Amino acid sequence: MHLSDFDYHLPPGLIAQHPLAVRDQSRLMVLDRRSHSIEHRHFFEIGRYLEPGDTLVLNNSRVIPARLNGLIEGSGRKAEVLLLRRLEDGNWEALARPGRRLMPGAQVRVHGIKPGVEGDLTVSILGTGEGGLRTVSLDGNIQPDGYGSMPLPPYIHARLVDDERYQTVYSKPDGSAAAPTAGLHFTPALLDDMKSRGVNTAFVTLHVGLDTFQPVRADDPARHHIHTEYGLVSRGTADLVNDTHSRGKRVVAVGTTSVRLIEASSQEGRSGPFEGQVGLFILPGYEFRVTDAMVTNFHLPKSTLLMMVSAFAGREFMLDCYEVAKKEGYRFFSFGDAMLIV
C-alpha cells in the first residue's frame, strides 16, 4: 500500500467555498458496496434508504472559535495560533505560525473581534512538540470566545457569513477544531422526519483535532502517526447500537468521526460505553465491527479520511465514484455534497 494509491486530481472549481442556503439541498451520491451501483439523489431524500429500526449515530461535538490572529509581542509581526484541544492542566495544544518565531517564551497579543469584548488576550508559547505542535496558555485562563474565529480549512477562501453554518444543528459540547462535516447536511425538520419513519438517533462526542490539518507524508500510510482525540460514548448509546444489531437492523454512522469512535469503543462486535482518547487509524484491510452504513462527504486526496472510506467501500470502487462525482459536478470537501455508503 502506497500513499499514491489514494491520490486523485480535483479541479479547484469543485471545492465548495460556501455552504448551501438550505442544508439538506446538497446532493447525495448513494453507493452500494456489494453491487457497486451508484444513484444520484439529494440529501433530503436520505430517508428512502433507511428503514424503521435503523440507528443514525451522530457526532454532537461543537466547533470552538479556535483560530486566534494577533501580533507577536516585541516585533509586531502577524501571527496565528490554532487551538486544537484543551489539556488537563488548562493549557492548550495548538499549531502556530510563523513557527520559527513562536518558540517558548514568545507571546501573541490578540484583539477581541466581537462586540462587547474588552481588552486583549495574551497567548504564551510554553513548549514545542512533534509536527510543529505548541503548548500554549491563554492569560487568565480566558476562553477563546470573542477573540477567535471559526477554524475553516485552508482550502476555503471565502468569508463565512454565519458561524453557525460551520456547526451541526445538534452540536452541544464545545471542543472541536473542525466541524464533523457529514452532519452539516441535517436540518431539524429532516431529523424529525427520520424519527417519524422509525429511525433512531444516537449521539456520541468526538472532538476533532490535529489530524484534520495534518497531511499524510509517509509513503507507506501504515507508518503515519495518527493523533488521539477525545471521545465519549454513553451507556445509552452503546445499548441502542447493540439493540439495533440484535434486531437485525443497521447502524448508520454519520461521518468518519462517528465511525472512528464507535469502532474504537467496540469489542467483539459489541459497542460499549467509552470515555478517553481515540487513536484508531482505519486503513484498507480493517474489519468493521459496528458500522453497517456510512454518511460522509468527499475527502481530500491522500487523506486519512479517504483511506477510511476506501477501507469501508473498497479503494478502487471509491476512486471510481470520485471520478463520477467530478464528471457530475458534485461539490467537494467541508461545505460540499455527501455520500451514503450502504
Number of C-alpha atoms within 10 A of each C-alpha: 11 12 18 12 16 20 14 12 10 14 8 9 10 15 19 20 19 16 19 15 9 11 20 21 16 22 20 24 24 22 22 15 16 8 7 13 11 15 11 13 16 16 22 20 14 18 16 9 9 20 15 15 20 23 26 23 25 26 32 25 28 26 25 24 24 25 22 25 22 24 17 21 15 9 8 11 12 14 20 19 25 24 28 28 22 16 11 7 7 13 18 20 23 25 24 24 14 13 15 8 14 23 17 14 10 16 23 26 19 22 19 20 16 12 7 8 12 12 10 15 23 20 22 23 22 17 16 18 11 6 9 12 17 26 22 27 22 18 13 8 11 14 14 18 14 17 23 24 19 21 20 19 14 7 12 15 11 10 10 16 9 10 12 14 19 21 22 25 18 18 20 14 14 14 22 27 28 26 29 29 23 29 23 28 26 19 17 11 11 18 19 12 14 22 15 11 16 15 19 21 19 19 21 21 25 29 28 25 22 23 17 15 15 14 14 19 13 12 13 13 21 15 10 14 14 16 15 17 21 18 25 22 23 16 13 13 21 22 14 19 28 19 16 17 18 10 10 10 18 23 26 26 28 25 25 22 26 28 27 20 26 31 22 21 22 18 12 7 14 17 23 20 15 19 14 13 16 22 16 15 19 24 20 15 11 11 12 15 15 24 22 18 22 25 26 26 30 24 17 19 20 19 20 25 23 23 23 21 25 20 18 24 21 16 19 12 16 22 19 12 20 19 15 14 18 16 9 10 13 20 21 24 21 27 24 24 30 30 24 24 21 19
